[in-house]
Amino acid sequence: MITIVGSLKGGSGKSTLTFNLAVWLVMAEASVVLVDADPQATLTDVVDVRGEEGFKPRIEVFGKDALSESRLREADEALIDVGTSDMESLRRALAICDRVVVPVPPSQADIWSTQRFIQMIATVERATPPEIIGFINRGDTHHAVQETNETAAALVSLPGLRFIKPRLSQRTVFRRSFSEGLAVFELEPRGKGAREFMSLTAALYPRLVG
């Protein structure tokens, strides 16, 4: 399956999510092609850090030249990190993907951005549209803050998007593990962040955890 992790808005946490998914998939013994098609190259940077530290399993990342459907179909799973600063690569990836996973931080601006992203995806010529999956990323950990639940309610009502309930909260462990070249479940395997991530992977890859 070819999965894009994307958003029109910066700061959504897509590179962190893509990296964590890649490590998890490799640990699940899936063959993975990981593509960093974002000129910011944050995903490439973290994979480099992981390699320099010698962490196992080793993760390999390719550039936008790997955006070939035949190349990506050779693996069990393909993960593509894309950004809007390279619209050509974004549209090329959208033309060949099976689904688009959109991490949405809890804010009105991110809801509007997600709406525009759905509209943009619809303009890409292809036989059948990709599935678009949205979830709350960087949600509030304090239950008294309602913005996260309000954003979730708004995403449920967005046409063209399938909202999934597992959410990732705004936790320091995600930033800390990423900066060290580790997945969140490697740094703190029993932590809340790891539990949240595992719930998300179960929703995104049910056949690998069933």
C-alpha positions as CSV (number, residue, x, y, z in Angstrom):
1,M,0.0,0.0,0.0
2,I,1.2,3.5,-0.9
3,T,0.5,6.0,1.9
4,I,1.1,9.7,1.8
5,V,1.5,11.5,5.1
6,G,0.6,15.1,4.1
7,S,-0.8,18.4,4.9
8,L,-1.0,21.9,3.4
9,K,0.0,23.5,6.6
10,G,3.4,23.4,8.3
11,G,3.8,22.2,11.9
12,S,1.3,19.3,11.6
13,G,3.8,16.7,12.7
14,K,3.8,14.7,9.5
15,S,7.6,14.0,9.4
16,T,7.5,12.7,13.1
17,L,4.5,10.5,12.2
18,T,6.1,9.2,9.0
19,F,9.3,8.3,10.8
20,N,7.5,6.5,13.7
21,L,5.4,4.5,11.2
22,A,8.5,3.5,9.2
23,V,10.3,2.2,12.3
24,W,7.1,0.3,13.4
25,L,6.5,-1.2,10.0
26,V,10.1,-2.4,9.7
27,M,9.8,-4.0,13.2
28,A,6.6,-5.6,12.0
29,E,8.8,-7.3,9.3
30,A,7.1,-5.5,6.5
31,S,9.3,-4.4,3.5
32,V,9.1,-0.6,3.4
33,V,10.1,2.1,0.9
34,L,10.4,5.4,2.7
35,V,10.4,8.6,0.6
36,D,11.2,12.1,1.7
37,A,9.7,14.4,-1.0
38,D,9.7,17.5,1.2
39,P,12.4,20.0,0.4
40,Q,12.8,20.7,4.2
41,A,14.2,17.1,4.4
42,T,13.3,16.7,8.1
43,L,12.6,13.0,7.6
44,T,16.0,12.5,6.0
45,D,17.7,14.4,8.9
46,V,16.2,12.1,11.5
47,V,17.0,8.9,9.5
48,D,20.6,10.2,9.3
49,V,20.7,10.7,13.1
50,R,19.4,7.2,13.6
51,G,22.0,5.8,11.3
52,E,24.8,7.8,13.0
53,E,23.7,6.5,16.4
54,G,23.7,2.9,15.1
55,F,20.1,2.2,16.2
56,K,18.5,-1.0,14.9
57,P,16.5,-1.7,12.9
58,R,18.2,0.5,10.3
59,I,15.9,2.7,8.2
60,E,16.6,3.8,4.7
61,V,15.1,6.9,3.1
62,F,14.9,7.8,-0.6
63,G,14.4,11.2,-2.3
64,K,11.7,12.3,-4.7
65,D,13.2,10.4,-7.6
66,A,11.7,7.3,-6.0
67,L,8.2,8.5,-6.7
68,S,7.6,5.8,-9.2
69,E,4.5,3.6,-8.8
70,S,6.4,0.5,-10.0
71,R,9.2,1.2,-7.6
72,L,6.9,1.7,-4.6
73,R,4.7,-1.3,-5.4
74,E,7.8,-3.5,-5.0
75,A,7.5,-3.1,-1.2
76,D,4.8,-4.3,1.2
77,E,4.3,-0.7,2.3
78,A,5.4,2.7,1.0
79,L,5.4,5.9,3.1
80,I,5.8,9.3,1.5
81,D,6.4,12.5,3.4
82,V,5.5,15.5,1.1
83,G,5.3,19.2,1.5
84,T,3.7,22.1,-0.3
85,S,7.0,23.7,-1.1
86,D,7.4,21.2,-3.9
87,M,3.9,21.0,-5.5
88,E,5.2,19.0,-8.5
89,S,6.3,16.1,-6.2
90,L,3.2,16.4,-4.1
91,R,0.9,16.1,-7.1
92,R,3.0,13.2,-8.5
93,A,2.7,11.4,-5.2
94,L,-1.1,12.0,-5.1
95,A,-1.4,10.5,-8.5
96,I,-0.1,7.1,-7.4
97,C,-1.0,6.8,-3.8
98,D,-3.7,4.5,-2.3
99,R,-4.4,6.8,0.7
100,V,-3.5,10.1,2.3
101,V,-3.1,10.3,6.1
102,V,-3.6,13.9,7.3
103,P,-2.4,14.7,10.9
104,V,-4.6,17.7,12.1
105,P,-3.6,19.8,15.1
106,P,-6.5,21.2,17.0
107,S,-7.1,24.6,15.6
108,Q,-9.6,26.3,13.2
109,A,-6.7,27.2,10.9
110,D,-5.8,23.5,10.6
111,I,-9.5,22.6,9.8
112,W,-9.6,25.1,7.0
113,S,-6.2,23.8,5.7
114,T,-7.5,20.3,5.7
115,Q,-10.6,21.4,3.8
116,R,-8.4,23.0,1.1
117,F,-6.2,19.9,1.0
118,I,-9.2,17.7,0.3
119,Q,-10.2,20.0,-2.5
120,M,-6.7,20.0,-3.9
121,I,-6.5,16.2,-3.9
122,A,-9.7,16.1,-5.9
123,T,-8.1,18.1,-8.7
124,V,-5.4,15.4,-9.3
125,E,-6.3,13.3,-12.4
126,R,-6.6,9.6,-11.6
127,A,-9.1,6.7,-12.2
128,T,-10.3,6.5,-8.6
129,P,-9.6,9.0,-5.8
130,P,-7.4,8.0,-2.9
131,E,-8.8,7.4,0.6
132,I,-8.3,10.4,2.8
133,I,-7.9,9.7,6.6
134,G,-7.7,12.4,9.2
135,F,-6.9,12.2,12.9
136,I,-6.0,14.6,15.7
137,N,-2.3,15.2,16.2
138,R,-0.7,17.2,18.9
139,G,-4.0,17.3,20.9
140,D,-4.4,18.9,24.3
141,T,-3.6,16.6,27.2
142,H,-5.8,18.6,29.6
143,H,-9.4,17.5,29.6
144,A,-10.7,21.0,30.4
145,V,-9.4,22.3,27.0
146,Q,-12.2,21.7,24.5
147,E,-10.5,22.7,21.2
148,T,-9.3,19.2,20.6
149,N,-12.8,17.7,20.8
150,E,-14.2,20.6,18.8
151,T,-11.7,19.9,16.0
152,A,-12.5,16.2,16.1
153,A,-16.2,17.1,15.7
154,A,-15.4,19.3,12.7
155,L,-13.3,16.6,11.0
156,V,-16.1,14.1,11.4
157,S,-18.4,16.3,9.3
158,L,-15.8,17.0,6.5
159,P,-17.0,15.4,3.3
160,G,-14.4,13.3,1.6
161,L,-12.4,12.5,4.8
162,R,-12.6,9.5,7.0
163,F,-11.9,10.5,10.6
164,I,-10.3,8.0,12.9
165,K,-10.6,8.3,16.7
166,P,-7.0,7.4,17.9
167,R,-5.2,10.7,18.5
168,L,-1.6,11.7,19.4
169,S,-1.3,14.3,22.1
170,Q,1.1,17.2,22.5
171,R,3.8,15.3,24.4
172,T,7.5,16.1,24.9
173,V,8.4,12.5,24.3
174,F,7.5,12.8,20.6
175,R,9.9,15.7,20.1
176,R,12.6,14.2,22.3
177,S,12.6,10.8,20.7
178,F,12.5,12.3,17.2
179,S,15.6,14.5,17.9
180,E,17.4,11.4,19.1
181,G,16.6,9.3,16.0
182,L,14.3,7.0,18.0
183,A,10.6,6.1,17.6
184,V,8.5,7.1,20.6
185,F,7.8,3.5,21.5
186,E,11.6,2.8,21.5
187,L,12.4,5.7,23.9
188,E,9.5,5.1,26.3
189,P,7.9,1.8,25.5
190,R,5.5,2.0,28.4
191,G,4.7,5.7,28.1
192,K,1.4,7.3,27.2
193,G,2.9,8.5,23.9
194,A,3.7,4.9,22.9
195,R,0.2,3.7,23.8
196,E,-1.3,6.5,21.7
197,F,0.9,5.6,18.8
198,M,0.1,1.9,19.0
199,S,-3.6,2.7,19.0
200,L,-3.1,4.8,15.8
201,T,-1.1,2.1,14.1
202,A,-3.8,-0.5,14.9
203,A,-6.3,1.8,13.1
204,L,-4.0,2.5,10.1
205,Y,-2.6,-1.1,9.7
206,P,-5.2,-3.5,11.2
207,R,-4.0,-6.5,9.1
208,L,-0.5,-6.2,10.8
209,V,-1.9,-6.2,14.3
210,G,-4.8,-8.6,13.9
